[in-house]
Amino acid sequence: MSPAIELHRVSKRYWKLEERAMLLRSVLPFARPRRSAIYAVRDLDLTLGQGQTVGIIGRNGAGKTTLLRLMAGVTQPTEGVVRIAGRVAPLISVGVGFHQEMSGRENVYVNGMLLGLSAKEVRRRFDEIVAFAELEDFIDTPVKFYSSGMFMRLGFSVAVHADPSVLLVDEVLAVGDMSFQAKCLERMRTLQSEGTSIVLVSHIMSAIRLICPRVCVLQDGKLLFDGDPEAAIGEYYKVLSAPDETGLPGAPITVMARTLLGVEGDRYYVEPDGEVEIVTRVRFEQPVEDPHVKFQILTEGGLLVSTTQSVLRRPWRRFEPGDEVDVRVRFRARFAGGSYRLVTIVTGANVDDHLVRDEGPVLYVEPRVGTWGIVDPVATIEVDGEDRTWNESLMLQGRDATDSPG
């Protein structure tokens, strides 16, 4: 059986103009503006088999959305070959393909026909599309009045009812509520059982792990890793947690190294309530009196989860230039599943400014089934004496990476 998606040595190049007066210079005769090449995707090989589900993760600017646009045919590769078998349903961003002045009803027909359905086929599936999107009361309202969630629900519903051979999803599920996300996952499970290939781009690691038996990590437009989701998340967090040049000229303290202990192997994920230790090696570049440490845990969105403070403003000891010490913090991952940034702040006595603020590694906490948010109180739900706690996994069980033809 031929692959659903095949990319062979694919590159996508853009040009960056180097001069500020580039517009004026570009229209002058005999003047050529200086420019340099920027590669969003470079020399990438990827094969996705029929019925496979694959996740694409990476830092901002890694080339994820460009890769999805190449698969959707929205843009053409500068080099290489992209082959797609069958009908493609792209959900690259919320609201794309919708005409703002048209009603939801009119947009269903337009989008359905753009995805390859005939007007008769759209008419036959119309009620099912609207019911799935839960927009019966708003279907004749112009979509310019829709919220982002309503856009996403309608766009997703049209796409999954178009009998796609390949479904491409770029982060759009993040705007839906949990009940609709569960419905989307169930629909994806049905599509997968029917042989639809699914490609999901997301920064939400819990969604990637839930949906994708195979995950690819992109870095600088290149394929860094392709395989098991837990290992892929670990590789992604290694990229995110790579030490930056924290030793600025004249800085009182330099971060030399970081180590994360208690995680599984060399991966950056841990089970709920798992014990974790982060060790930050610092070097004092100037004399520092009585330093103290603040340890913070933040969500990916920057929301403060927890702060732990060492002893404040008490005489202790002096550190001299060249002294190196380990700042060691131990804690238990007593929060719900998701991604969390570990931050270590060192401040000197009677010093208001940070001597160093180390944006440390990102830790992924494996979610318990049926939980989301920040805190996991290990709650149970009973109705009339019957346990109704959500214990069934939504994870899609598709073919793994070893089934890939390439």
N, C-alpha and C positions, 0 to 999 in steps of 0.2 A: 504494500500500500504506500502511495506517495505521501510525503510529509504535508501537513497542513500549512506550515510556514517554513521557508528555507531562505536564509541569508548567507551569501557567500562573499567574503572579503568586501563587506559593505562599508563605505565611508560617506559621510555627509560633511561638506566643507562650506563654510561661510567666509565672507571677506570683511575685515575690519579696516576702515579708513583711518589713517594715522594722523591726519591734519584737521585742525579745527575749521579752517576755511575750505572744507572739502566740497561743499555745494558750489561755491563760486568757482573753485579751481576745476571742478569736473566739467563746467560748461565753457571754459576758456579753450580756444583753439591751441592745439599742440601741448596742452597741459594734461598730465596724467597724475591723479592723486596717488600718493603712496599708500599702500595697503598691505596687510598681512593676513595669512590664512588662519582661520580658527576651525578646528574639527570638533563637531558635536558628537559624531560617531566615527570611529577609525578602525578600519581593517577588522571588522567584526564578523565572525562566523556563528550562526545559531540555527538549529533545526528543531522544530516542534512537531511531534507526531500527531496523527489524527486522534482526537479525544483527550489530548494531554492538557493539563492546566499548569501554567508556569507564572511565577511572580518575578517582577523586575524591581530591584531596589538599588539605591545608591544615593550619594549626596546630591544636593541641589547643583545643577549644572553638569551632572555626570553623563547626560545624554538619554535619559529614560523617555521623556516625552518625544524627543526627536526619533528615537527608535520606534515608538508606537506609531508616529506619523508616517514613517517609512513603511511599516506593516500595513497601515490603512490606505496607502497610496496617496495621502494628502501631499506628500513631498517625494521627490525622486532622489535616489542616491547619486552622489557625485561620482563614485566608483563602486563597482561590484554589482551583484544581481540579487533582487528580492523576488521570490516566487511565493504566491499565495494561492491555495487551492480552495475554490468555492466562494460563497457569499460572506463578506466581511461586515460586521456590525461594530463600528467604532464609537466608544463613549469617551472621547478624549478630554472634554471639559464641559462643565454644566452650561446648558443653553445653546451650545453650538448647533447650527442647523435649524434653529427656531427663528421664525419671523416675528418680531416683537408686536407688530400690529395685528397679526392674525390670532384667531382664537385657538384654544387648545385642540379643538376638533379639526380645524383646518391644518394645524401643524402635524397632527397624527397622520393625516393623508400625505402631506408633503414629505415628512420624514420616512414614512413607510415605503413610499414609491422611490425615494432616494436610496433606500436599502434594498431595492430590487423587487418589491411586491407590486402587484398590479392594483389598480383602484378597487377591483372586485375583491381581491384578497384582503385589502385593508378594511373594506366594508364588512366582510365576513368576520374579521377578528376585532372589530372596533370595540364592541362592548366588553370583550375580555381584556383588551388593552387598558381601557378606562378603569375597569373594576380593579385590575392589578395595581394601577397607579393611585387608586383611592381618590379620584378627582371627579366623581360624578357631578358634584355640585358646582364645579368650576370649569367644566370642559368647554363651555361656550363663552368663557371670559378671555379677553386678550391676554396673551402670555406675558405681556410687559408688566402685568400686575402679579405675576407668580413669584413666590419666594424661591430661593435656590433649591430648597428641598422639593418643592413642587416641580421645578424644572427637571431635577434629577429623576424623580419618580416617573414622570411621563417619558423622558428620554430613554431610561432604562427599560420601561415597559414596552415601548415601540421596538427597541433593539432586540429584546429577548423573544418577542413574538414574530420576528421576521425570519425565523428558522435559519439563523446564521451558521455557517460552517466554522467561522472564527469570530469570537467575541473579544474585543479589545476594550479594556476598562482602565481609565487613568484617574485614580483617586476620587472619582465622583461619589462613591459610596460613603465617603466620610461625612457628607452633609445629611444623610438620612438618619432617622431615629432607629433605635435598636430593633423595634418590632419589624420595621420595613427592611432593615439589613438582614434580619433572619429570613424574611420572605425572599429577598434577593438571593441569599445563599442557597435556599431550598430550590429556587428556580435554576441557579447555576448547577446544582447537583443533578437536576433533571436534564438540563442541556448536556452536561458531561456524559450522562448515561446514554444519551442519544448520539454521542460521537462528536459534539461540538468542542473545538479547541478554545481554551480561554487564556488570555494574557492579561495579568493584573499588575499595574504600576501603583505603588503606594508607599507612603512613609510610615504607615501604621503597621508595626510589626505583628501585632496580634491578628490583624486581618490577613496578612501574608501567611502566617503560620496556619491559620484556620482554613484558608482556601487552597493554598498551593503546595502540592506534594513535591514540587521542584521549584527552585528559586535561583535566579541569576543576579549577580552583583556587578554593577557597572561602576567604573572609575575612569574619569577623563575620557569617556567615550569608548573604552575598551572593556571586554568581558574579563572580569577579575576572578569570578567563581561561578560554577554551574553545578548544582546538586541539591543535597539534603537541606530542608529549610532551616533547621537549627544551626547547622554548620554555616549556612549562608548568612544568617543573622549575626553569628559570631564574626565572620569576615567583615560584614558591614560595620559592626561596632569597632572593630580594629581600625578601620579606615577613619571613622568618626573620632576615635580616641587617640589617634596618632599625635604625639606631643608636638606643639607648635614652638616657634622661637620665643619662649617665655622670658629668656634672659635679655631684657632690653638694656641698652647702654645706661649705666648709672643706677640700675635697679638694685635695691638692697638685698634681695633674695632671688636666686635662680632655681627653677624647677629642673632637676637633673633627670628624673625618671619617675615612672609610675608603675605600680604592680597591683593587679586585682586578683585577690585570692578568694577561694570558696566557691567560685563559679565552676561549671562543669568543664574539666579539661582546660583548654586555652580559649574557650568560648565565653562570650559576655552575657550569658543568661543563667538564671537561677530559678529554682522552684519557689512558690510562695512560702514565706517564713524561713527561707534558707539563710544561713549565716554567711556574711560577706565581710571581707577585710580589704581595705584599700591602703596601700603604702605609697606615700609621696616622698621621694628623696629630694631634699632641698639643700642648697649651698648659700651661706651668708656671704655677701659681697662687701658688707659694711658692718661695723659694730651695731648690734641690736640688743637692747635691754628688755628682759622679761617679755618675750613674745607670747602671744596667745593665739589659739586656733579656733576657727568657726567652721563647722562642717555642715553643708547644706545638700539637700536632695531636691531636685527640680523635675517637673514633667518635661516632656519634649516641647510643650508650648510655653515653658518658662514659669509655670505655676509652682510656687514654693510648697513643697510637701512637708519638709521637716528641717529644723535647725538644731544642732547640738554645739554647745559652747564650752570651751575649756575655761579654766580659772582666769578671772579678769583682774587686772590691775593690782596684783600682789607681788612684792619683791620675790624674785626667784633666782635668775641667773643671767649672765651676759654671754652672748655669742660673738666670737671674733671673726674677722674676714678669713674665708677659707674653710671655716667649720662646716661640715656636712652632717645632717641628721635625717632620720626617717620620721615622718609624721604618719602615725599608724592609727587608723580609725576602723573599729569593728562595729557592725550593726546587723540586725535581722531584717530581711525584706518583708516586712509586715504591711504590705500594701497590695492593692489589686494589680492584675496583670497589665503590662505596658512597658514603656521605655522611660528611663529615669537618668538624668544627668547628675553625676556626683561632683560636687564643688568643694575644694579645700581653700580656705582663706587664712592667711597668716598676717597678724597685725602686731606691731610693737607697742609696748607700754606707753600710754599718753600720746599715741599716734592715731589720728582720726582716719587717715588714708590707709588703704590696704598696702602692705608691703608686697604681697603677691596674692592674686586671686587665680587659682588654677582651675580652669574649666576641664575637669577630669573626664574619665571614661563614661560612656553611656552603658547602663545596665538594663538588660531586658528581663523582666519578671514574667514567668510563664503564667498565664491566667488560669484560674479555676473555671470550669464549665459554668456558664450562666452568670458570670460576674464581670463588671466593668466599672470604671471610675478610678479613684485613687486609693481608697481604703477598702480592705477586704475584712469585714467583721466576722466572716465564717458564719453567715446567717443561714437559717433554714426557714422554709415556708410551709405551713400546714393550713389546710382548709377543711373544716368539719372533721378534724382528727386525721386527715389523710395528708401524707407528705407530698407536697407539690413542688419541691425544690427542683430547679432545672439541673438535671444531671446528665443529659444527653448531649454528646459532642456534636457541634455543627460542622466539624472539619470534613472537607471534601476528600474522599479517598479515591484518588485517580492513579494513573500510571506514574511510576516514579521516574527519576532521571535516567535510570539505566535502560528504560524502554526507548529512549530517544534514538533515532537513526543516526544522529551525528553528535 
